[in-house]
Amino acid sequence: MNKDFLWGAATSAAQIEGGVFDDGRGLSIWDAFCRIPGNVKNGDTLDKACDSYRRWKDDVRLLKELGVNSYRFSVSWPRVMPEGKGMVNQKGLDYYKRLSDALADNGIAPNITLYHWDLPYALHRLGGWLNRDIADMFADYADVVFNGIQSAAMFSTFNEPIAVYVGYAHKGFAPGFGLESYGRIANHNLLLSHGKAVERFRNSGNRAKIGIVVDVWNRVPLDANDPRDVELAAEQNALAHGSYLRPIFSGRYDRRVSRHLERERIDIGMQDGDMRLMSAPLDFFGLNCYNRVVVSSAGKDVKRALQQNGSVFFDNGEEFYPDAVYDAVKSVCLEYGVNVPIYVTENGIGFECEREENGVINDDERIKYLSGGLQSVLRADKEGYDVRGYYVWSLMDNFEWSAGYSMKFGLFTRERKPKKSAEFYRGIIRGYKERQNDQKR
């Protein structure tokens, strides 16, 4: 692996900060969505989360003890600009500046995401991602962050943009709409926002790097010899991560996406220059990868078929498929032409029940999963793919969106108690550093 390989952990503002009514922060769409009965498990809210708005120094200390050399976190748009535009809340911006500076001072590279799903509610009332003008509003917000935080090593414009599509097309996430046309229009406006933010970054003088994070759940056919299964997987990939990767790295929509828009009679508001803007050159690509998705055009019981073929499943029902990261890296490079350094910006697994024995949280299944993911990264590296970092999702248990606090992904609990997986990851990082030191002697 590269000597400058980044070992990290990841979080997001909405999921860990709490303090949603503190120091002038505005409401986000998730603050509203949480308060509608039935939207979030157990009626959980973001109000306190992991209390990181107050306990950020504890988080920095935790990261230092873990041994990571990078921390991926997000800035909350409504904390920095309560109305989404216009006035800047200096207290909010200063919070992120203090956090970023403290990380850098401790040798932990700040990897900052501008948007991790928490749109200011004030902008939602103006149409949110359905309003093309949001691209300029987002660019203005990005400018504030680029100029206000100089210690960042990396900036990502968006994390998992498909979450915006889900919120507009499938009701599962905020703001809870349910129209396919809304999802595709929101996608287009998000990509415009990405392009304009990259443009602002290039003019900002900030010395960090700029990229975007897209999650890739590769759809693969249950029967590779069945053309219907093959086509189903290809179409689902195109309509999911392909709807972002193709415009960003090729300057066009995938033909399957174009056909879908025509078939559904969806007008996304395309204008001259849009694709040029979306495909502005990037410094890196962030890949979130958790697993693959096996599909069957005939509606077969996929899990049962996989089990019959020897696949192993975790207690939470997910398949243990350690090559998922390798497959995703290979796919984005060969299929979508990603030709910049790749960072695996999220990889992890969540469980509702975790056993504590003699004061130790034995999350052995998480260790098995992470071990597989790391081997997958190593395989990609050995085959020449330019993978330069790996981040575990997540540093600690947090608010997992519609699942609330029921699903636990952390190396640490919300109270910051270490799990067995934290020591495992610490050992992996320590071993890597020792090998690097040996090579220098």
N, C-alpha and C positions, 0 to 999 in steps of 0.2 A: 504493500500500500504506500501511497504518497507520504513523504515525511511530514507534510503539513495536513494530514488527514484530520478532519474534525470529528471528535467524539462528543455527542451532545445529548441533550434532553429537550423536549418541546412542551409548550403550554400555549394557551391563548388568554387574552385579557378577560373576555366574558366568563371563561370557565374557571378562573382562579381568583380574580381580584376581589370580588365583593365590593363594598363601599359604593353601591350604585347611586346613592343619594348624597355622596360626600363631595365637598370642594367644587361644586358647580358642574358636576357631570350631568349631561343630558340623558334622557331616556333612549334606549335602543329598542329595536323591533322585538328583541328577545325578552326584554322586560315586560312588554305588553303581552307577547305570545304566552309567556309562562302563567299569566294571570287568567287565562281563559281555561275553564275546567276541561280536563281531558286531554290537553295538549302535551303536558309533561307528566311523567310518571310521579305519583305521590304528591302532585301539586308543587314540586320543588321549584325554587326560583334562584336567580343569580345573586340575590341580595347580599349574602355573606360569602358563599363559595369557600375558597381556601383562605380568605382574608389577606390575600397577598398585597392588596393596596396598603395595608398597614404593616404586613410582615415581610416586605420585600427583602429586608436585610437578612432575615432567616433563610429566605430562598437562596440568596447569594452564598450564604454560608453552607447550605446544603449542597449546592452545586460544586463548591470548592472541595468539600469533603468527598463528594462522589468522584472527583477527578476529571470531570469533563473539561474540554477546552473551548466549548461553545454552548450557548443557550439560545434557543429559539422561542421568542415570545411575540405577542402582537400588541399593537397600539390600539386603544379603543377610540374610534372616531368620535363618539359622543362625549368622551372625557376631554378630548382636545378641542373639539368644536361642538358645543352642546346643541346648536341648531343645525349642525351639519355644514354650515357655511357662515361667512361673516366673522363674527367675534371669535377670537381664540381664547380659550380658558388657560391662562398661563400656569395655574396650579396643576392642571392636568398634564400639560406638556412637560413641566418641570419634573413631575413624577417619573416619566419615562427617561428623561435626560439623566436623572440621578441613578436610576436602575442601570441604564446603559453604561454610564461612566464607571459605576462601581464594578460591573462585570469586567470591563476592559482593564481596570486597575488590578483586578485579580487574575488576569491572564485568561479570561473567558470571553471569547469573541461574541459580541451581541449580533444575533441574526433576527432581524425585526420584520414582522409581517404588518403591512398597513391595514389589511382588511381580513378579519377572521369572523365574518358573518354578522357582526353587531352594527347594522346600519342605524344611524340616528333616526329616531322615530319622527322627528320633525321633517326629514326628507321623505320618509314613507308617506307622509301626508301630502307631499308634492308629487307623488307618483313613484317614488323609490326607483328601482332599477328599470321600471317601465318608461321613465322619463329620460329621453336622450340627453337632456341638459345635465344629468348627473355626472357625465364624463368630465365636464369642466369643474363641477363641484368637487369631485374626487381628486382631480389634478391640483386644485387649490389646497385641499387638505394635505395631499402628499407633499406639496411644496413646503408647507408649514413644518412637517416632520423632517424632511430632508435638511432644512435650514436650522431646525432646532436641535437636532441630535447629530453631532459630528463624530461621536465615538463608535458608531455602528460599523460592523465589518461587512454586513450584507443587509439588503432590503429586498423583501418580496412584495409585489403589489397586492396579490391575492393568495389566499389559501383555499384550496379545493373549491373553485368557482361553481362546481356542480351543485353545491349546497344552495346557491342562489336559485338555480333552476328548480331544485326540489321544492324550495319555499314558494315558488310562483306557480309551478305546474302540478305538484303532488300533495300539497297541504301538510306534509310531514314536518317541515321546518318553518320558522318565521319567514314571511308574514302569514303564511297559511292559505295562500290562494290555491286554485286547482284547475288552471287552464293551460294546456300545452302551448298555446300561442303566447301566453304571458311568460312562460319559461324560456321560450326561444328569443323573444324580444329582450328579456332581461339578460340572457346570455350575450347578445350582440352589444348591448349597452355596456355591459361589464368589460367586454374585450376592448371597446373604445376607451373606457376609463383606464384600463391597463396601459394601452398605447400612449395616452396623453400623460399618464404618470411617469412612464419611462422617458418621454420627451422632457418633462420638467426635471427629472433627475439628471439628465445629461447637461442641462443648463444650470444646475444648482451649484456645481463645484464640490459637491460632497464626494469624498474619496472612497466611499464604500463600493460594493458591487450591487447590481440590480438584476432581479430575476422574477420568476413566478413559481408558485407551487400548485401542481395538479395531481390529484389522486388517480391512480391507475389500478383498477380491478379488472385485470384481463379476462374477458369472456372467452372461454374455450369450448369447442363442441364436445358433447359427450361422446359422439361417434364421429371421429375424424374422417370416416369414409362416407358419411351421409352428407351430401351437398346442402341439404336443408339445414342441418345443424351448423355446418360451416358458415353458411350465409347468415344465419341468425346471430352467431357470435360476432361476425364481421360488422353487421348492422348495429348491434348493441354497442360495440366498441366505438364505432364512428359517432353515434349519437351521444355517447358518454364522454370519455376523455378526448376522443377524436374531435369533438366539436370545439375544443380549445386548442389542442396541439396543432391541428392542421392550419388554422388561421395564423397562429403565432409563429410557426416555423416554416410554413409554406406560402403564407399570404393568400389563402383561399379556403373556402369551406369544402369539406369532403363531399364527393358526389352523392354519397348516401344521405348526407345532411341536406343538401340542396334538393334532392328528390323528395325527402320527407317534408320540407317546407312547401314545396309545390303541391304535394299530395294533400297536405292539411290546409292548403290555402292560407299560409301564414306570411304576412308581410312584416319583416323585421326592421324595415326602415333603412335599408342599405342606401348609402350615399357614396358618391365618388370620393376616393381617398380613404375610405374606411379600412380596407384591407391593408393598405400601405401603413397606416397608423398602427394597426394591431400587430403587424409583423416587425416592429422596431427591434433591432438586434439586442440580445440580452447577454449578460455576463455569465449566467449560470441557470440551471434548471433544477427546481426542487421537486422531487418525486415522493409522494406519499403512497405507500403500498402496504396493505394488510393481508390480502389473500387473492386468490383467483376466483372466478365465478364460472362454474360449469353449466352449460345450457343444453336443453333438449327441445327440438322443434315439435316433438311428439308428446311433450308433457310428461316424460318418464320421471320416476322417482330418482332424481340424480344422486341423492345421498346414498340410497340403498345400492344403486348401481356402482358407485365408487367404493362402498364398503365391500361389495362382492369382488371388486378388483384389487382389494388390499389397502385402500386408503384408511387412514387413522383419523379419528375425530376427537376434539377436546370435549371437556364436560359442558362447555357452553354451546356445543353443536357445530362449531366451526371445524372445517377440515384442516389437518396439519399438512400443509404443502409448502415446505421450506424454499422451494425454487421460485416462489411467487415474485420475490424481489428481482432475482436474476432475469426471469422472463419479462418483467416490466421494463427493466433497464434495456434489454435487448430490443424489445418492441418499440420503445420511444426513439431509439437510435436508428433502427433499420426501417421501421414503418413510417415514422413521422419526421425523420431527419434532424433530430436533436443533435446538435454538434457543438455544444458547450459543456463545461464541466457539470456533472450531475451530483447532487447531494440527496441522499435518502433522508428526507426531512421528517417523516413519520413512519414508524413501524412499531406495532405493539398489539396487545390482545387484552380484552376486558372480560372480567368474570363478575357475576353477582355475589357469589359466595367464595370467600377465601378463609382458609383454616388457620387459626392461631394455636400453636402448641408450645407450651413452656415459654411464653412470651415472644415467640417467633412466628411471623406470618409466612407460612410455607407455600409460596406461590410457585411450586415446581413446574407446573404447566406453562407458566409465563417464561420461566428459564428455558424450558424446552423450545418454546416458540422463538424467543430471542436468539437462542443459539442457532436455530435453523436460519433465521433471517440474516445473521452475521455471516454464516457460511455461504449464503446466497450472494451477499455483497462481495465476499472474498472470491467467489467463482467469477463474478462479473469483472472484478479487478484483474484477475489472472488472465482473462480472455481479452484484455486490452480496452475495456470500456472505462471511460474517464470518470470513475466514481471517487469523490473526494471527501465524503462525510456521511455519517450515520447518526440519526437522532432517534432516541426511544420516545414513543408516546406512551406514557407521559411521565413527567417528573413526579407528579403525585396524583392521587385520585381527585377527581374534580367534577364539575357539572358537565355531564355528557349529553347535553342537548335534550332531545325528547325522552331520553332514558333517565334524566335527572342525575341524582347521586347514586342510583342503584347499580350502575355499571362501573367497575373499578379497573382502571388501566395503569395505575401509578406504580412506580418503584417505591414510593412512599405513600403513606396514608394522608388524608387531608390534614391530620394533626402533625404530619411530618415524621411519623414513625417509620423507620426503614423496614422494607420487606426483604425476604431472602434474595429476591431478584436484584435489589440494589447492591448487595455485596457481590453478586455474580457479575454485574455490569462493571462495578468498580475494579474487580479482578481482571476483567477483559482489558480495560483501559490501562491498568497498571502493567500488565504483561506486554502490551503494545509499546508503552513508553520504555520499558526495560530493554526490549529488543532494539528500539531505536538508539538507545544509549550505547548498547553493546556494539552496534554497527559504527558508531562514531569513534570508538576506541581503537 
